[in-house]
Amino acid sequence: MAWRPVAAAPLSVVRIFSGIQPTGRKHLGNYIGAIAQYVSSQERGEGIFCIVDLHAITVAYDPAELRERLYDTTAILLAAGLDPSRCILFRQSDVHEHTELTWLLSSVTELGRLQRMHQFRDKELAQRELVSAGLLIYPVLQAADVLAYRAEEVPVGEDQREHLELMRDVARRFNSRFAGGEEVLVVPEHRIPPVGARIMDLQEPTRKMSTTGSSEQGTVYVLDEPKTIEKKIKSAVTDSGSEVRIAEDKPGITNLIEILAAVRGSERAAVEAEFAEARYGDFKGAVADAVVEYLSPVRERFQALRADEAGLERMLGQGAERAREIAAGTLSEVRERMGVGPPG
Ligand code: AQP
């Protein structure tokens, strides 16, 4: 693989940052809520995307599998359409500024708030072995990831709202405590996709589709074969009644409407109108076809990209160099403002 260098973005261009964990198998929720947004953001601004291996070690994991999953995730992102000549794509642990900034920002992060975070509490309860301090500090590392690049936008799913609010508060507190209110750290905006911000489990449509909390049958994986996708969607739990419409008491059908609208890039109302007279079976068939068509090109491109680990490493290394140039500038200003290290 040969990658062209990243062109410098003009100053007025919006800077967009997001991170994704190299854990588990990436699913349709990750794809619609995050990956598809990353790809489209390349048209709108300077995208910086990070595979967050340091986040992945905060729960029980296998070191050899972590490396495999890192390459899987990198190849999925490229297969989805991330183009290293138009964005920066790198591995978090290659840029040490993330961990240094985490420590510096921990001094302006409220401990009680970390302890109350929903994701921490859910994972703490689910954790069978050690609950690591890393799991608690996770949102500070996430804040450092974004703030190191002074990113203006963070495209992520609805489940990240609480973490985004925390990082905005950390930036504000830093600016007020150490920069006299000047925006040394940019307060980022959460960018949620208009449709598909919270894709639900096909078997338990009141829970989000997730890597750790969902069943195999309830989760469509990006790399699932067409037949598997079809089977999962056709056996999705639906609700009593027979109308295809969005309603609180119809979480299964509402989720399928959301999925179809998201993969088609259309509105939920347009899907409802089109299938107003349809039976559940026909509607599910249409959703299955659309999802297969949506994910198939990604699965096909993935194979060749994943086979070239040396090429993936080279590309990640080049991305990390470019990322480090930006993050090092922020770190030197943060250190200076905090009085850490030699002056000037
Ligand atoms: N169900 C979902 N619908 C829409 N967006 C989703 N995201 C996750 N689930 C859904 C978004 O995917 C991005 C990447 O997530 P990640 O892999 O870095 O970790 P995560 O958020 O922990 O993903 P999971 O699958 O939900 O894993 P667990 O089970 O560990 O919690 C994020 O932007 C997220 O919003």
Residues whose N, C-alpha, C, O or C-beta is under 5 A from the ligand:
A	BS01	AQP	G19 I20 Q21 G29 N30 G33 A34 P155 V156 G157 E158 D159 Q160 G196 A197 R198 I199 M200 K208 M209 S210 T211 T212 G213
